[in-house]
């Protein structure tokens, strides 16, 4: 939810980081997605995580040949 994204953003600022990633195996609320817009925060829900893993595996397979 939005409070988790806000906390992550606070940590990003405190640590003077360039970007933050929030990855969940579940879902993201519309409020969380809307709040993260325009901020250096990348959100991955469960489906996005699966796509990321598949892309990574495909890239490894292509590079191994």
HUPE-V494912 format. One record per helix or strand of 3 or more residues. SS is the DSSP state (@ for helix, = for strand). FROM is the first residue (numbers start at 1). LEN is the number of residues. Records with the same first field share a line. If there is no record, write none. Layout:
# HUPE-V494912
SS: FROM-LEN + FROM-LEN
This chain:
# HUPE-V494912
@: 2-13 + 30-7 + 46-19
=: 20-4 + 41-4
